[in-house]
Amino acid sequence: MSIVAKKEFADQISSKRFLALAGVILLITVYTVYQGVQGFYNAYTAGMERPFVSIFGISSSLGFMTFGAFLGLLMGFDLVTKEKEEGSLKTLLSHPVYRDSVINCKAIGAFAALSIAIFLILTISLGILLLYGIYPSFSDVVDVFKFGVLTLAYTFTFFAISLFASTIARNSGTALIIAFGFLILFMAILPIFGEIVAQSIVGPPPRPPSVPPPSMPVPPPSGGSAPVVKIDEGKMPAENEEAKKLWEEYERQRDEYWKKKRAVSDTFSILSPTTNYLALLSSLGTRPIFETKDTTKNLIGFIALPVIFFILSYIKFLRMDIV
Amino acid sequence: MVPTGNVKIIVILLAALLIVGSIESDVKGVNAVPGEVLKFWLTITNDYETKTSVKLSYTAPEGFSGKFFYNGKEVNWIQLDAKESRIIEFWLEVPRDAEEKEYTVWVYALDSTTLRIKVRMPETSIEITPSFSGIRVEAGEKVTIPIELKNKVNTELEVNLSCTVPENWTWRYLDGETEVYRLILKPGETRQLNLEIETDSQADVGEYAVKPKMNNQTTEILVYITKTHKGEKGKVKLKVVGKDGRAVESAQVRAVGAVEETFMTSAEGEAVVELPQGVYSIEVIKNGYFSKEIKDVEVKAGKVKDLGTIVLEKKPYYSELVVANPKLSFTLGTGNPTFRLRMENKGYLDDIFKLKVYGLPENFYYRFKESQESVEGVSEVFVKSGEAKEIYLEVILPYNAEPGSYNLSVKADGNYDMEKTIILVLRGEYVLRLEPVGGRYLVTAEPGKVVELRFLLMNSGRGASVTNLRIDAEVPSGWSVSAEPSQISALMPGDSVMVTVSTVIPSDTLPSEYKVKVKAEGDQTSLQEEFKVVVKEKSNAALIGGAVIVISFLVLLVIYRKFGRR
């Protein structure tokens, strides 16, 4: 089994595709780290607290988020189809290896290759930071480690998707199209669809009351320099009280509306690995003094998706008819 | 002419024996008032058969005087033909001081007759008729009441004029513009007089009686006070001018009477002095002028007493020495203190003043200068009449001058001597100085290290120690700082102390240039100096960074070499 895994690992790391994409990610990361260091310096001299992982440019759509996803996809889309196309799968299965071992070893090999790539990118980035004289603290190193793990999981999710595409497709081209289809579905369509569904379920947002809010001064007539007339609470208690109630009711309805809408759209975005990845990354940077957002759902979705796709590919591969 | 004593009686008796004529009067007795001139018509008859000269005489009590008139001429003798009768007028003047009683007067002419004069003072010899018997006035007002006097007796009447008024009221009688207190009324004469009454401003509202009195006769006029000024103050108004007609401002107007008050005249020389009712002596005093006193100024409640214009006369020599800054606080070591003086010659003659300063401590010098920048001193100053001159007094301080308060006296002796006390307060000079060891304000350090800023803190001021010195430093956030010593109870002038400010640079500090502001705050002064701390990256940081990158690539190479081959 280890032989298959080693072979898969060797195939992965020696493939030009892997090297090219890893190289691109490394370059982008080095650039974002360089940018991040400047921002980190500026924030530091301004006396602001900034999370250490911010130097990796976590909010940037380039780097790990986009190219990481591509890397994952491109590493897996032809793993099965290529073997089928070259006929090597038959040869492989004629050896005393179980089918499940084959797919497990493919996954392990890819996972190891991804781990190496991410580890190297992160260590090189840390090296650059040291060159700048920034000494990360222990908690910073832990945060970087967590960042690495999350990124690994993220890229592995797309690997699992493409592996699934590879098991169901007849050839590599179809597999690549299917894999990219899933990518587009999870990255763009699902969030948009979630928004549409939420809108249709919840309906239009509540309208604000026609009266001005009680504490707001009445604006002066345009063009004039008339003094701002402040509504004196003591003068018009009845109207003021009524306006206050109306506004309170409106604010309550508005909050409820957005809460409902977010609940529906979140249900869809939990299926989006990108959304989950970003949500989990941003929770890394936060310090306990701020109220942390609950990312449990995102974590569940983040872990569930690769597992589901891997199980699906596993089942499909085991039942596959090899001609 | 009138026989006296026993001789008189004998003559009368002999004459009675030898009566050869008669004297008759229709009137034998009359009533008269003192001073009245009585007229009797006497019929003298010559019973002789011959022409006879008749001597006319009378005997009357002392003070009575009589005269005989015939055909309008005074006569003593008359000649009567035989059996002739003639009527002679006999005027008898009753003395003014005649008592009220009956007097007897004998008249002789050939015979004698007796006239009985009963002198009685009539109860109402004068008819007093005031124009009004009741008047309404405000308290303090003057009122004039015309009074008509008529002599009811047949004699010239001397009338004493007086009046009974309530307390503090005044009165006087005026005949035209002339104040009169006594007058003479001819028999039957009517005279118009004005009684001027000045009411008391403090009189309560109510009815008061004013009783004009002519001799022993009185009448009553009622005066009703409609409004009182009780409790109110009266005012005295005056204007003070010099002989040149210019108003004298800021002249002191001192009123001494029921109370003592001092007021000042305005720029127009005017003063309105409010005083309680009473009689005051008002003194106007002004430097350079002879003072003037106005006595018995009666101030009435609620009334304005206008004293008009008071002219003050200038003194020939009078000057004023004004010090613009009579108390001068000065910090030692910042030059020499200068007082600004102004000499104003307010007399009408020019004057020369010799200037001197007394009370300076040893080694202190002074000089008077005509301008602040001048370095030449003057000892005498000539000031023209009506002019002023600015003079500066510079006190030259010795190097060892001690802080403290010095009372000095400036004298200007001329025809008019002046002296002013000035106070010079010398304060110590509080100067703190910081000198870093080696003169370096820039320190290089590494993160995680302790930086020591060592410096000498000096009191380079003069004459005064800086107390309660607290030493602290302002460092970037996250840096810890301590000073040794952090407190100094007193730093004497010229003394210095070595201070070490230690700051710990946190290990996560980014390499950059940082500022450390060292502060030394004392009770009197404070000092702040800025040090620069350049934090450099740890010397091994670049090495480690480079190594990490190289190792990463090596690892990749090893993996590639190991697995890259089929």
Contacts between the chains, C-beta under 8 A, distances in Angstrom:
chain1	res1	chain2	res2	distance
A	6	B	563	6.7
A	9	B	563	5.7
A	10	B	563	3.9
A	10	B	564	6.4
A	10	B	565	7.7
A	10	B	566	6.9
A	13	B	559	6.5
A	13	B	560	6.3
A	13	B	563	5.9
A	13	B	564	6.6
A	14	B	560	7.2
A	14	B	563	7.2
A	14	B	564	4.5
A	41	B	510	6.0
A	41	B	512	7.8
A	44	B	510	5.2
A	45	B	510	7.6
A	45	B	512	6.6
A	47	B	476	7.9
A	47	B	477	5.7
A	116	B	556	7.4
A	116	B	559	6.1
A	120	B	552	5.0
A	120	B	553	8.0
A	120	B	555	6.8
A	120	B	556	5.5
A	123	B	548	5.7
A	123	B	549	7.7
A	123	B	551	7.5
A	123	B	552	4.4
A	124	B	548	7.5
A	124	B	549	5.3
A	124	B	552	4.9
A	124	B	553	7.8
A	126	B	545	7.8
A	126	B	548	5.9
A	127	B	544	7.9
A	127	B	545	4.6
A	127	B	546	6.9
A	127	B	547	7.5
A	127	B	548	3.5
A	127	B	549	3.7
A	127	B	552	6.7
A	128	B	545	6.6
A	128	B	549	7.1
A	129	B	545	7.0
A	130	B	541	5.2
A	130	B	542	7.1
A	130	B	544	5.1
A	130	B	545	2.9
A	130	B	546	8.0
A	130	B	548	6.3
A	131	B	541	7.3
A	131	B	542	5.4
A	131	B	545	3.8
A	131	B	546	6.7
A	131	B	549	8.0
A	132	B	537	7.5
A	132	B	545	7.7
A	133	B	510	6.7
A	133	B	511	4.3
A	133	B	536	7.6
A	133	B	537	2.7
A	133	B	538	7.0
A	133	B	541	4.9
A	133	B	542	7.7
A	134	B	510	6.5
A	135	B	447	7.0
A	135	B	507	6.6
A	135	B	508	6.4
A	135	B	538	7.1
A	135	B	541	6.8
A	137	B	508	6.0
